[in-house]
Amino acid sequence: MIRRLLIANRGEIAVRIIHACRELNVESVAVYSDADAHAPHVAAADRAISIGPAPAVQSYLSIPRVLDAARASGADAIHPGYGFLSENAAFADACARAGLIFVGPPGVVITRMGSKIGARRLVAAAGVPIVPGETPADQSDAGIEEAVDRVGLPALIKASAGGGGKGMRLVRDAGAIEAATQSARREAEASFADGTLYVERLIESPRHIEVQIFADAHGHVVHLFERDCSSQRRHQKVIEESPSPVMTAGLRARMTAAAVAAARAAEYRNAGTIEFLVDGSKAIGDDTPCYFLEMNTRLQVEHPVTEQVTGLDLVRAQLLVASGDPLPWTQDAIAQRGHAIEARVYAEDPARDFLPQAGRVLRYREPRLPGVRVDSGIAEGGDISVYYDPMIAKVIATAETRDLAIARLRTALHDFQIGGLRTNVPFLIEILDHPAFREGRLDTTFLDRESAALAAAIPDAQPEVAARALQGDVARAFQASASPANWDPWAPHAETTPAIYASTGPARRRTSTGAGRQALTAPMPATVIAVQVKAGDRVAKGDTVVVLEAMKMEMPVRVTEDGVVAAVCCTEGDLVQADSVLIEMQ
């Protein structure tokens, strides 16, 4: 059995793994960057080791630093969590060479399934249906364009090493192929160090349904039923649930069998997920087509909904299987009970195109209700850092029926007290109240269609509350707004601008610089990843002039009216602060 486990991650997943370690009497070792020195996962672990500066590439993404920490702590195993190094084959191989148990599949399997192109070929050979598409040998812009022509529009240009919507672009018009190809390749190279692209036919009105699988080193492979992840915004999951509200017995049987077949074909080990697209253009039945999308060779963010409906601890099972034990359950022993639904709570501003927020969490009170679970890695007084994903917590509600689970989740979100920065909590409540969501009439384009209307219903912030907090009178600001007993996330006080990091407040994209010039500024601290104009260029309203990246998101900076570029004030690779002038317009 694993004796001492180093957790190569942070936040809520690190805390979740630490809890599983305690139950198994496994000693836990946390790692942390300079930005996370006082984070909850550091305090929760049995011991903690610093691994470098705040930027992830110098800490959580540094294989040598993580392995050094494992050696220094005397750990005999590493759990990668999700994100960061979790699907990095080189990391899994490096752990093996160092004599460390890697809690996940072997590196060769990560490589095999990490290539979307290779995975498609492998599962197709095993009889698993795949989305029609093409992988061009010619990876030039022209080669990708020719592949799109052959597959037909509308199409998706996708990164082979991608995930979470990174390196994916939808193309409906032939004139947009070149720009979409370049953008997808750039994002893929930045996120995965691999710019290989392929093309898939767009499945209109798709449901995104995934199957949780688990395999051990003794030849056993099981599924733990499905999760419906169709509530997505820009390919990022927002709400997940199990079972899927549209699943039929026949479709479930076909999909879970295909998932197990794919896992066997990959010679998989430990926890993984097989993702499918289901054609939702017509009423879904036993014979509705479903297509393999990709395999995630790690634990998923949304694994709690599976745990809630099966009553099984996936992280505990991960540690047992990694230690060489057989699976702790057989297929016949796994059953679904009731309904579970999860909402991801983010520090972001729905009113400003979901701009990520960074700053101090001035108030944090989790809901404590029957049937409600909260997985989080933040505490009151802690910081949401510009260097990492802005997810604050996951709220999971479980009940006998879907309707009751939705009502329970809505109540929990309503009672969730988060102050000091803007969050998506009111937006989540709006989703849960939408008739299409209530009735299960969803596809992956639902939130992209409805987000603007949902966000528009959210009340604006109350400036005086933020002002009081900014002056240091935090307690009086919250006391004046509401007490815990009647806290309301719809009330203005719950959506204040970041009080400590004042520069991450409302984005000021146009400011006067005198002499008839206007400045386009950075909405938050970010890295400049592309400058698409030069001085003297004429640009039209809506043109993208600079592309920024912050908190794992690309943010295009667009011109708000026709004009001429007077000066370019940044270069690719610059780390700019909020309100820094990027472009001066005449």
C-alpha positions as a Python dict, from the first residue, in 0.01 Angstrom:
ca = {
    (1, 'M'): (0, 0, 0),
    (2, 'I'): (113, 355, -70),
    (3, 'R'): (277, 493, 242),
    (4, 'R'): (333, 862, 167),
    (5, 'L'): (161, 1044, -121),
    (6, 'L'): (278, 1370, -275),
    (7, 'I'): (-9, 1562, -437),
    (8, 'A'): (117, 1750, -741),
    (9, 'N'): (-172, 1992, -750),
    (10, 'R'): (-351, 2263, -555),
    (11, 'G'): (-693, 2389, -451),
    (12, 'E'): (-1002, 2177, -405),
    (13, 'I'): (-864, 1866, -573),
    (14, 'A'): (-563, 1861, -342),
    (15, 'V'): (-793, 1892, -41),
    (16, 'R'): (-1013, 1611, -178),
    (17, 'I'): (-714, 1378, -218),
    (18, 'I'): (-588, 1462, 130),
    (19, 'H'): (-923, 1350, 276),
    (20, 'A'): (-894, 1014, 96),
    (21, 'C'): (-540, 974, 232),
    (22, 'R'): (-662, 1020, 588),
    (23, 'E'): (-917, 740, 553),
    (24, 'L'): (-649, 503, 424),
    (25, 'N'): (-388, 615, 680),
    (26, 'V'): (-164, 739, 398),
    (27, 'E'): (56, 1036, 482),
    (28, 'S'): (-11, 1335, 254),
    (29, 'V'): (244, 1581, 120),
    (30, 'A'): (128, 1909, -34),
    (31, 'V'): (330, 2123, -271),
    (32, 'Y'): (276, 2495, -310),
    (33, 'S'): (396, 2795, -504),
    (34, 'D'): (476, 3132, -349),
    (35, 'A'): (118, 3240, -427),
    (36, 'D'): (-27, 2944, -234),
    (37, 'A'): (186, 2952, 80),
    (38, 'H'): (-123, 3005, 298),
    (39, 'A'): (-372, 2803, 92),
    (40, 'P'): (-605, 2552, 262),
    (41, 'H'): (-448, 2250, 94),
    (42, 'V'): (-113, 2342, 251),
    (43, 'A'): (-262, 2354, 600),
    (44, 'A'): (-463, 2035, 547),
    (45, 'A'): (-170, 1812, 447),
    (46, 'D'): (55, 1627, 688),
    (47, 'R'): (351, 1815, 546),
    (48, 'A'): (408, 2073, 272),
    (49, 'I'): (697, 2171, 46),
    (50, 'S'): (752, 2490, -153),
    (51, 'I'): (819, 2431, -522),
    (52, 'G'): (880, 2778, -660),
    (53, 'P'): (737, 3109, -781),
    (54, 'A'): (373, 3178, -856),
    (55, 'P'): (376, 3117, -1235),
    (56, 'A'): (269, 2755, -1287),
    (57, 'V'): (546, 2687, -1536),
    (58, 'Q'): (799, 2755, -1260),
    (59, 'S'): (617, 2550, -994),
    (60, 'Y'): (322, 2318, -1053),
    (61, 'L'): (421, 2249, -1414),
    (62, 'S'): (789, 2194, -1336),
    (63, 'I'): (859, 1819, -1340),
    (64, 'P'): (1207, 1857, -1183),
    (65, 'R'): (1071, 2068, -896),
    (66, 'V'): (787, 1825, -825),
    (67, 'L'): (1022, 1526, -830),
    (68, 'D'): (1268, 1709, -606),
    (69, 'A'): (984, 1766, -360),
    (70, 'A'): (893, 1397, -371),
    (71, 'R'): (1252, 1297, -297),
    (72, 'A'): (1286, 1554, -19),
    (73, 'S'): (966, 1435, 149),
    (74, 'G'): (1036, 1064, 113),
    (75, 'A'): (712, 1010, -80),
    (76, 'D'): (666, 677, -255),
    (77, 'A'): (377, 792, -480),
    (78, 'I'): (245, 1098, -664),
    (79, 'H'): (-115, 1187, -740),
    (80, 'P'): (-136, 1445, -1023),
    (81, 'G'): (-497, 1551, -962),
    (82, 'Y'): (-638, 1711, -1276),
    (83, 'G'): (-497, 1990, -1488),
    (84, 'F'): (-128, 2079, -1460),
    (85, 'L'): (77, 1757, -1511),
    (86, 'S'): (-210, 1509, -1483),
    (87, 'E'): (-215, 1408, -1851),
    (88, 'N'): (156, 1458, -1911),
    (89, 'A'): (311, 1131, -2027),
    (90, 'A'): (664, 1260, -1965),
    (91, 'F'): (570, 1322, -1601),
    (92, 'A'): (425, 973, -1557),
    (93, 'D'): (739, 824, -1713),
    (94, 'A'): (965, 1041, -1496),
    (95, 'C'): (781, 919, -1185),
    (96, 'A'): (836, 558, -1292),
    (97, 'R'): (1208, 617, -1353),
    (98, 'A'): (1234, 775, -1008),
    (99, 'G'): (1078, 468, -851),
    (100, 'L'): (756, 652, -763),
    (101, 'I'): (404, 515, -803),
    (102, 'F'): (204, 734, -1040),
    (103, 'V'): (-165, 742, -945),
    (104, 'G'): (-299, 718, -1296),
    (105, 'P'): (-233, 528, -1618),
    (106, 'P'): (120, 456, -1745),
    (107, 'G'): (286, 714, -1964),
    (108, 'V'): (245, 502, -2275),
    (109, 'V'): (-132, 498, -2226),
    (110, 'I'): (-144, 875, -2169),
    (111, 'T'): (47, 918, -2495),
    (112, 'R'): (-180, 672, -2674),
    (113, 'M'): (-503, 846, -2569),
    (114, 'G'): (-365, 1200, -2534),
    (115, 'S'): (-343, 1229, -2909),
    (116, 'K'): (-698, 1292, -3022),
    (117, 'I'): (-596, 1168, -3366),
    (118, 'G'): (-440, 846, -3237),
    (119, 'A'): (-727, 785, -2994),
    (120, 'R'): (-983, 813, -3274),
    (121, 'R'): (-799, 551, -3476),
    (122, 'L'): (-756, 315, -3181),
    (123, 'V'): (-1118, 316, -3064),
    (124, 'A'): (-1253, 297, -3418),
    (125, 'A'): (-1054, -25, -3463),
    (126, 'A'): (-1225, -153, -3147),
    (127, 'G'): (-1568, -89, -3298),
    (128, 'V'): (-1641, 238, -3116),
    (129, 'P'): (-1821, 495, -3337),
    (130, 'I'): (-1630, 820, -3398),
    (131, 'V'): (-1730, 1163, -3532),
    (132, 'P'): (-1664, 1184, -3908),
    (133, 'G'): (-1352, 1387, -3976),
    (134, 'E'): (-1001, 1397, -4117),
    (135, 'T'): (-644, 1435, -4000),
    (136, 'P'): (-442, 1596, -4279),
    (137, 'A'): (-81, 1493, -4326),
    (138, 'D'): (-21, 1849, -4445),
    (139, 'Q'): (-44, 2055, -4126),
    (140, 'S'): (5, 2390, -4300),
    (141, 'D'): (-274, 2646, -4304),
    (142, 'A'): (-350, 2541, -4660),
    (143, 'G'): (-354, 2172, -4563),
    (144, 'I'): (-604, 2233, -4284),
    (145, 'E'): (-821, 2441, -4517),
    (146, 'E'): (-828, 2161, -4773),
    (147, 'A'): (-929, 1915, -4499),
    (148, 'V'): (-1215, 2144, -4397),
    (149, 'D'): (-1328, 2157, -4760),
    (150, 'R'): (-1336, 1777, -4775),
    (151, 'V'): (-1514, 1731, -4440),
    (152, 'G'): (-1757, 2011, -4517),
    (153, 'L'): (-1889, 2312, -4328),
    (154, 'P'): (-1975, 2368, -4052),
    (155, 'A'): (-1669, 2203, -3901),
    (156, 'L'): (-1451, 2208, -3592),
    (157, 'I'): (-1076, 2262, -3614),
    (158, 'K'): (-933, 2087, -3309),
    (159, 'A'): (-599, 2042, -3140),
    (160, 'S'): (-481, 1682, -3127),
    (161, 'A'): (-343, 1735, -2777),
    (162, 'G'): (-634, 1954, -2670),
    (163, 'G'): (-893, 1943, -2398),
    (164, 'G'): (-1143, 2172, -2226),
    (165, 'G'): (-1206, 2361, -2549),
    (166, 'K'): (-844, 2471, -2579),
    (167, 'G'): (-721, 2478, -2938),
    (168, 'M'): (-1073, 2432, -3078),
    (169, 'R'): (-1240, 2666, -3325),
    (170, 'L'): (-1580, 2644, -3494),
    (171, 'V'): (-1587, 2739, -3862),
    (172, 'R'): (-1911, 2806, -4047),
    (173, 'D'): (-1777, 3030, -4322),
    (174, 'A'): (-1494, 2948, -4563),
    (175, 'G'): (-1349, 3295, -4519),
    (176, 'A'): (-1284, 3227, -4150),
    (177, 'I'): (-1083, 2905, -4193),
    (178, 'E'): (-737, 3062, -4204),
    (179, 'A'): (-784, 3280, -3896),
    (180, 'A'): (-945, 2991, -3704),
    (181, 'T'): (-658, 2759, -3796),
    (182, 'Q'): (-393, 3004, -3680),
    (183, 'S'): (-578, 3079, -3356),
    (184, 'A'): (-633, 2709, -3277),
    (185, 'R'): (-269, 2625, -3350),
    (186, 'R'): (-139, 2915, -3142),
    (187, 'E'): (-355, 2823, -2844),
    (188, 'A'): (-264, 2455, -2876),
    (189, 'E'): (109, 2531, -2885),
    (190, 'A'): (79, 2760, -2583),
    (191, 'S'): (-134, 2517, -2381),
    (192, 'F'): (4, 2178, -2484),
    (193, 'A'): (332, 2250, -2671),
    (194, 'D'): (176, 2068, -2969),
    (195, 'G'): (14, 2250, -3258),
    (196, 'T'): (-109, 1941, -3449),
    (197, 'L'): (-466, 1993, -3572),
    (198, 'Y'): (-744, 1780, -3713),
    (199, 'V'): (-1092, 1849, -3850),
    (200, 'E'): (-1429, 1708, -3741),
    (201, 'R'): (-1772, 1753, -3885),
    (202, 'L'): (-1988, 1962, -3654),
    (203, 'I'): (-2266, 1761, -3490),
    (204, 'E'): (-2555, 2004, -3465),
    (205, 'S'): (-2744, 2016, -3132),
    (206, 'P'): (-2515, 1767, -2958),
    (207, 'R'): (-2550, 1636, -2604),
    (208, 'H'): (-2216, 1589, -2427),
    (209, 'I'): (-2240, 1267, -2227),
    (210, 'E'): (-1941, 1095, -2070),
    (211, 'V'): (-1890, 757, -1909),
    (212, 'Q'): (-1674, 707, -1600),
    (213, 'I'): (-1456, 398, -1635),
    (214, 'F'): (-1211, 231, -1397),
    (215, 'A'): (-952, -38, -1468),
    (216, 'D'): (-693, -223, -1262),
    (217, 'A'): (-375, -416, -1340),
    (218, 'H'): (-557, -750, -1309),
    (219, 'G'): (-764, -724, -1627),
    (220, 'H'): (-1078, -580, -1472),
    (221, 'V'): (-1257, -289, -1641),
    (222, 'V'): (-1588, -145, -1520),
    (223, 'H'): (-1804, 157, -1593),
    (224, 'L'): (-1975, 372, -1331),
    (225, 'F'): (-2253, 497, -1560),
    (226, 'E'): (-2278, 835, -1727),
    (227, 'R'): (-2264, 1208, -1658),
    (228, 'D'): (-2438, 1469, -1871),
    (229, 'C'): (-2212, 1770, -1928),
    (230, 'S'): (-2415, 1949, -2195),
    (231, 'S'): (-2436, 2274, -1995),
    (232, 'Q'): (-2121, 2433, -2133),
    (233, 'R'): (-2009, 2783, -2218),
    (234, 'R'): (-1743, 2808, -2485),
    (235, 'H'): (-1668, 2437, -2442),
    (236, 'Q'): (-1610, 2478, -2068),
    (237, 'K'): (-1840, 2270, -1847),
    (238, 'V'): (-2058, 2470, -1607),
    (239, 'I'): (-2313, 2223, -1468),
    (240, 'E'): (-2288, 1843, -1470),
    (241, 'E'): (-2537, 1581, -1361),
    (242, 'S'): (-2594, 1207, -1332),
    (243, 'P'): (-2786, 1029, -1464),
    (244, 'S'): (-2841, 1209, -1794),
    (245, 'P'): (-3202, 1333, -1813),
    (246, 'V'): (-3234, 1200, -2170),
    (247, 'M'): (-3070, 861, -2126),
    (248, 'T'): (-3261, 548, -2225),
    (249, 'A'): (-3177, 194, -2122),
    (250, 'G'): (-3075, 97, -2474),
    (251, 'L'): (-2856, 400, -2533),
    (252, 'R'): (-2692, 357, -2191),
    (253, 'A'): (-2614, -7, -2267),
    (254, 'R'): (-2453, 83, -2602),
    (255, 'M'): (-2258, 378, -2465),
    (256, 'T'): (-2120, 206, -2154),
    (257, 'A'): (-2023, -100, -2359),
    (258, 'A'): (-1840, 126, -2604),
    (259, 'A'): (-1662, 301, -2316),
    (260, 'V'): (-1542, -27, -2167),
    (261, 'A'): (-1429, -144, -2512),
    (262, 'A'): (-1232, 179, -2562),
    (263, 'A'): (-1065, 142, -2220),
    (264, 'R'): (-969, -219, -2296),
    (265, 'A'): (-833, -122, -2637),
    (266, 'A'): (-615, 143, -2468),
    (267, 'E'): (-494, -108, -2206),
    (268, 'Y'): (-608, 147, -1954),
    (269, 'R'): (-544, 155, -1580),
    (270, 'N'): (-697, 358, -1295),
    (271, 'A'): (-978, 617, -1330),
    (272, 'G'): (-1061, 765, -1669),
    (273, 'T'): (-1348, 910, -1869),
    (274, 'I'): (-1473, 834, -2218),
    (275, 'E'): (-1656, 1135, -2364),
    (276, 'F'): (-1928, 1102, -2627),
    (277, 'L'): (-2139, 1332, -2839),
    (278, 'V'): (-2501, 1228, -2880),
    (279, 'D'): (-2701, 1362, -3174),
    (280, 'G'): (-2974, 1569, -3011),
    (281, 'S'): (-3127, 1707, -3329),
    (282, 'K'): (-3417, 1460, -3285),
    (283, 'A'): (-3583, 1292, -2990),
    (284, 'I'): (-3325, 1069, -2818),
    (285, 'G'): (-3401, 698, -2806),
    (286, 'D'): (-3232, 361, -2780),
    (287, 'D'): (-3098, 386, -3137),
    (288, 'T'): (-2981, 750, -3132),
    (289, 'P'): (-2628, 781, -3275),
    (290, 'C'): (-2346, 849, -3029),
    (291, 'Y'): (-1985, 924, -3119),
    (292, 'F'): (-1656, 893, -2931),
    (293, 'L'): (-1517, 1238, -2863),
    (294, 'E'): (-1206, 1183, -2651),
    (295, 'M'): (-1065, 1011, -2345),
    (296, 'N'): (-954, 1195, -2034),
    (297, 'T'): (-674, 994, -1877),
    (298, 'R'): (-728, 1129, -1527),
    (299, 'L'): (-987, 1202, -1263),
    (300, 'Q'): (-1246, 1456, -1377),
    (301, 'V'): (-1351, 1779, -1208),
    (302, 'E'): (-1707, 1645, -1208),
    (303, 'H'): (-1629, 1307, -1046),
    (304, 'P'): (-1837, 1396, -734),
    (305, 'V'): (-2168, 1347, -917),
    (306, 'T'): (-2067, 990, -995),
    (307, 'E'): (-1962, 936, -634),
    (308, 'Q'): (-2296, 1070, -513),
    (309, 'V'): (-2517, 846, -728),
    (310, 'T'): (-2306, 530, -687),
    (311, 'G'): (-2199, 576, -326),
    (312, 'L'): (-1841, 492, -423),
    (313, 'D'): (-1518, 680, -341),
    (314, 'L'): (-1325, 719, -667),
    (315, 'V'): (-1015, 876, -512),
    (316, 'R'): (-986, 598, -254),
    (317, 'A'): (-1016, 345, -536),
    (318, 'Q'): (-745, 529, -730),
    (319, 'L'): (-501, 485, -443),
    (320, 'L'): (-588, 117, -399),
    (321, 'V'): (-550, 36, -769),
    (322, 'A'): (-225, 234, -792),
    (323, 'S'): (-96, 25, -501),
    (324, 'G'): (-157, -291, -703),
    (325, 'D'): (-488, -400, -552),
    (326, 'P'): (-775, -521, -771),
    (327, 'L'): (-1079, -299, -816),
    (328, 'P'): (-1277, -282, -492),
    (329, 'W'): (-1606, -349, -674),
    (330, 'T'): (-1739, -562, -959),
    (331, 'Q'): (-1965, -436, -1237),
    (332, 'D'): (-2269, -611, -1092),
    (333, 'A'): (-2218, -435, -758),
    (334, 'I'): (-2228, -84, -909),
    (335, 'A'): (-2570, 82, -929),
    (336, 'Q'): (-2715, 430, -971),
    (337, 'R'): (-2936, 573, -699),
    (338, 'G'): (-3118, 905, -719),
    (339, 'H'): (-2986, 1211, -899),
    (340, 'A'): (-2681, 1433, -844),
    (341, 'I'): (-2602, 1771, -999),
    (342, 'E'): (-2289, 1985, -969),
    (343, 'A'): (-2230, 2354, -1035),
    (344, 'R'): (-1885, 2507, -1073),
    (345, 'V'): (-1852, 2834, -886),
    (346, 'Y'): (-1603, 3071, -1050),
    (347, 'A'): (-1458, 3411, -972),
    (348, 'E'): (-1577, 3578, -1291),
    (349, 'D'): (-1805, 3860, -1396),
    (350, 'P'): (-2100, 3743, -1610),
    (351, 'A'): (-2194, 4105, -1682),
    (352, 'R'): (-1858, 4165, -1851),
    (353, 'D'): (-1836, 3861, -2075),
    (354, 'F'): (-1731, 3642, -1780),
    (355, 'L'): (-1408, 3828, -1723),
    (356, 'P'): (-1203, 3631, -1465),
    (357, 'Q'): (-1164, 3803, -1128),
    (358, 'A'): (-860, 3806, -904),
    (359, 'G'): (-839, 3934, -550),
    (360, 'R'): (-907, 3879, -182),
    (361, 'V'): (-1205, 3670, -69),
    (362, 'L'): (-1339, 3894, 206),
    (363, 'R'): (-1624, 3666, 309),
    (364, 'Y'): (-1664, 3292, 254),
    (365, 'R'): (-1944, 3082, 404),
    (366, 'E'): (-2033, 2750, 244),
    (367, 'P'): (-2394, 2629, 249),
    (368, 'R'): (-2458, 2349, 498),
    (369, 'L'): (-2776, 2170, 396),
    (370, 'P'): (-2897, 1808, 378),
    (371, 'G'): (-2792, 1644, 53),
    (372, 'V'): (-2539, 1918, -32),
    (373, 'R'): (-2165, 1865, -73),
    (374, 'V'): (-1912, 2144, -130),
    (375, 'D'): (-1561, 2070, -259),
    (376, 'S'): (-1344, 2379, -226),
    (377, 'G'): (-988, 2491, -180),
    (378, 'I'): (-1038, 2849, -69),
    (379, 'A'): (-1090, 3013, 270),
    (380, 'E'): (-1204, 3350, 392),
    (381, 'G'): (-918, 3597, 361),
    (382, 'G'): (-752, 3393, 87),
    (383, 'D'): (-667, 3515, -261),
    (384, 'I'): (-789, 3418, -606),
    (385, 'S'): (-463, 3442, -796),
    (386, 'V'): (-422, 3568, -1149),
    (387, 'Y'): (-187, 3278, -1210),
    (388, 'Y'): (-440, 2994, -1184),
    (389, 'D'): (-788, 2886, -1284),
    (390, 'P'): (-1050, 3105, -1109),
    (391, 'M'): (-1268, 2818, -984),
    (392, 'I'): (-1364, 2873, -620),
    (393, 'A'): (-1566, 2562, -540),
    (394, 'K'): (-1796, 2288, -666),
    (395, 'V'): (-2143, 2259, -514),
    (396, 'I'): (-2308, 1918, -551),
    (397, 'A'): (-2669, 1843, -460),
    (398, 'T'): (-2812, 1491, -436),
    (399, 'A'): (-3177, 1387, -409),
    (400, 'E'): (-3426, 1116, -503),
    (401, 'T'): (-3529, 1296, -822),
    (402, 'R'): (-3379, 1542, -1068),
    (403, 'D'): (-3634, 1812, -981),
    (404, 'L'): (-3553, 1788, -612),
    (405, 'A'): (-3177, 1785, -680),
    (406, 'I'): (-3213, 2105, -886),
    (407, 'A'): (-3418, 2272, -614),
    (408, 'R'): (-3163, 2166, -353),
    (409, 'L'): (-2872, 2300, -560),
    (410, 'R'): (-3053, 2629, -616),
    (411, 'T'): (-3108, 2666, -242),
    (412, 'A'): (-2744, 2589, -170),
    (413, 'L'): (-2621, 2845, -423),
    (414, 'H'): (-2858, 3103, -280),
    (415, 'D'): (-2706, 3041, 65),
    (416, 'F'): (-2343, 3047, -55),
    (417, 'Q'): (-2180, 3362, 86),
    (418, 'I'): (-1885, 3490, -117),
    (419, 'G'): (-1781, 3851, -82),
    (420, 'G'): (-1500, 4070, -210),
    (421, 'L'): (-1516, 3978, -577),
    (422, 'R'): (-1770, 3895, -841),
    (423, 'T'): (-1876, 3535, -896),
    (424, 'N'): (-2102, 3343, -1132),
    (425, 'V'): (-2340, 3232, -853),
    (426, 'P'): (-2640, 3441, -972),
    (427, 'F'): (-2571, 3321, -1326),
    (428, 'L'): (-2584, 2958, -1209),
    (429, 'I'): (-2917, 3022, -1039),
    (430, 'E'): (-3050, 3173, -1362),
    (431, 'I'): (-2948, 2856, -1549),
    (432, 'L'): (-3127, 2636, -1297),
    (433, 'D'): (-3443, 2847, -1334),
    (434, 'H'): (-3445, 2835, -1715),
    (435, 'P'): (-3737, 2628, -1851),
    (436, 'A'): (-3515, 2447, -2104),
    (437, 'F'): (-3278, 2337, -1828),
    (438, 'R'): (-3563, 2234, -1599),
    (439, 'E'): (-3709, 2021, -1876),
    (440, 'G'): (-3373, 1875, -1979),
    (441, 'R'): (-3396, 2029, -2328),
    (442, 'L'): (-3023, 2101, -2357),
    (443, 'D'): (-2737, 2073, -2599),
    (444, 'T'): (-2383, 2207, -2585),
    (445, 'T'): (-2489, 2531, -2757),
    (446, 'F'): (-2756, 2613, -2496),
    (447, 'L'): (-2544, 2844, -2282),
    (448, 'D'): (-2370, 3003, -2578),
    (449, 'R'): (-2716, 3103, -2702),
    (450, 'E'): (-2861, 3205, -2367),
    (451, 'S'): (-2563, 3341, -2168),
    (452, 'A'): (-2611, 3704, -2263),
    (453, 'A'): (-2978, 3704, -2161),
    (454, 'L'): (-2906, 3516, -1839),
    (455, 'A'): (-2621, 3750, -1746),
    (456, 'A'): (-2831, 4057, -1825),
    (457, 'A'): (-3073, 3961, -1548),
    (458, 'I'): (-2805, 3988, -1281),
    (459, 'P'): (-2826, 4312, -1078),
    (460, 'D'): (-2531, 4549, -1083),
    (461, 'A'): (-2291, 4594, -795),
    (462, 'Q'): (-2352, 4841, -513),
    (463, 'P'): (-2056, 5081, -538),
    (464, 'E'): (-2065, 5205, -179),
    (465, 'V'): (-2012, 4853, -43),
    (466, 'A'): (-1697, 4809, -247),
    (467, 'A'): (-1585, 5157, -148),
    (468, 'R'): (-1621, 5082, 223),
    (469, 'A'): (-1422, 4761, 180),
    (470, 'L'): (-1157, 4946, -16),
    (471, 'Q'): (-1118, 5187, 273),
    (472, 'G'): (-1048, 4891, 498),
    (473, 'D'): (-1385, 4885, 671),
    (474, 'V'): (-1466, 4535, 548),
    (475, 'A'): (-1671, 4425, 848),
    (476, 'R'): (-1894, 4735, 836),
    (477, 'A'): (-1941, 4693, 460),
    (478, 'F'): (-2083, 4344, 503),
    (479, 'Q'): (-2275, 4428, 817),
    (480, 'A'): (-2448, 4712, 635),
    (481, 'S'): (-2540, 4486, 348),
    (482, 'A'): (-2682, 4174, 509),
    (483, 'S'): (-2645, 3925, 789),
    (484, 'P'): (-2575, 3553, 734),
    (485, 'A'): (-2935, 3474, 815),
    (486, 'N'): (-3077, 3655, 512),
    (487, 'W'): (-2783, 3651, 273),
    (488, 'D'): (-2903, 3680, -86),
    (489, 'P'): (-2662, 3637, -381),
    (490, 'W'): (-2906, 3837, -594),
    (491, 'A'): (-2870, 4134, -364),
    (492, 'P'): (-2621, 4401, -479),
    (493, 'H'): (-2383, 4349, -185),
    (494, 'A'): (-2300, 3994, -294),
    (495, 'E'): (-2150, 4108, -620),
    (496, 'T'): (-1896, 4372, -522),
    (497, 'T'): (-1591, 4451, -725),
    (498, 'P'): (-1263, 4308, -595),
    (499, 'A'): (-1195, 4517, -290),
    (500, 'I'): (-827, 4459, -234),
    (501, 'Y'): (-714, 4414, -592),
    (502, 'A'): (-884, 4733, -705),
    (503, 'S'): (-721, 4712, -1051),
    (504, 'T'): (-935, 4402, -1132),
    (505, 'G'): (-1262, 4594, -1112),
    (506, 'P'): (-1470, 4692, -1422),
    (507, 'A'): (-1266, 4670, -1739),
    (508, 'R'): (-1168, 5011, -1878),
    (509, 'R'): (-1091, 4929, -2236),
    (510, 'R'): (-1101, 5285, -2371),
    (511, 'T'): (-947, 5582, -2197),
    (512, 'S'): (-854, 5922, -2328),
    (513, 'T'): (-483, 5989, -2364),
    (514, 'G'): (-512, 6340, -2503),
    (515, 'A'): (-435, 6481, -2847),
    (516, 'G'): (-739, 6309, -2995),
    (517, 'R'): (-616, 5963, -2900),
    (518, 'Q'): (-796, 5679, -2722),
    (519, 'A'): (-625, 5389, -2543),
    (520, 'L'): (-722, 5025, -2537),
    (521, 'T'): (-618, 4887, -2198),
    (522, 'A'): (-577, 4549, -2032),
    (523, 'P'): (-886, 4449, -1830),
    (524, 'M'): (-673, 4253, -1579),
    (525, 'P'): (-315, 4131, -1527),
    (526, 'A'): (-235, 3911, -1825),
    (527, 'T'): (27, 3794, -2072),
    (528, 'V'): (30, 3935, -2426),
    (529, 'I'): (29, 3633, -2657),
    (530, 'A'): (-35, 3809, -2990),
    (531, 'V'): (-17, 4161, -3132),
    (532, 'Q'): (-206, 4172, -3459),
    (533, 'V'): (-154, 4533, -3571),
    (534, 'K'): (123, 4789, -3616),
    (535, 'A'): (130, 5168, -3608),
    (536, 'G'): (-46, 5318, -3907),
    (537, 'D'): (-286, 5024, -3963),
    (538, 'R'): (-649, 5108, -4030),
    (539, 'V'): (-889, 4899, -3822),
    (540, 'A'): (-1265, 4863, -3809),
    (541, 'K'): (-1499, 4833, -3514),
    (542, 'G'): (-1479, 4479, -3374),
    (543, 'D'): (-1131, 4399, -3510),
    (544, 'T'): (-902, 4213, -3270),
    (545, 'V'): (-577, 4403, -3218),
    (546, 'V'): (-421, 4220, -2921),
    (547, 'V'): (-480, 3876, -2767),
    (548, 'L'): (-417, 3834, -2393),
    (549, 'E'): (-405, 3524, -2177),
    (550, 'A'): (-490, 3512, -1808),
    (551, 'M'): (-626, 3242, -1578),
    (552, 'K'): (-603, 2982, -1858),
    (553, 'M'): (-820, 3191, -2094),
    (554, 'E'): (-753, 3377, -2417),
    (555, 'M'): (-900, 3727, -2415),
    (556, 'P'): (-915, 3920, -2742),
    (557, 'V'): (-895, 4301, -2714),
    (558, 'R'): (-1113, 4450, -2985),
    (559, 'V'): (-1146, 4796, -3134),
    (560, 'T'): (-1467, 4971, -3033),
    (561, 'E'): (-1488, 5200, -3338),
    (562, 'D'): (-1319, 5259, -3673),
    (563, 'G'): (-980, 5429, -3657),
    (564, 'V'): (-605, 5420, -3711),
    (565, 'V'): (-348, 5260, -3483),
    (566, 'A'): (-138, 5546, -3349),
    (567, 'A'): (97, 5340, -3133),
    (568, 'V'): (151, 4982, -3018),
    (569, 'C'): (253, 4985, -2652),
    (570, 'C'): (313, 4614, -2592),
    (571, 'T'): (493, 4319, -2745),
    (572, 'E'): (427, 3946, -2743),
    (573, 'G'): (536, 3789, -2417),
    (574, 'D'): (483, 4101, -2207),
    (575, 'L'): (320, 4057, -1866),
    (576, 'V'): (90, 4358, -1838),
    (577, 'Q'): (-98, 4488, -1536),
    (578, 'A'): (-464, 4583, -1525),
    (579, 'D'): (-536, 4911, -1709),
    (580, 'S'): (-198, 4906, -1884),
    (581, 'V'): (-222, 5076, -2223),
    (582, 'L'): (-189, 4819, -2502),
    (583, 'I'): (-280, 5018, -2811),
    (584, 'E'): (-332, 5390, -2875),
    (585, 'M'): (-593, 5470, -3138),
    (586, 'Q'): (-634, 5788, -3340),
}
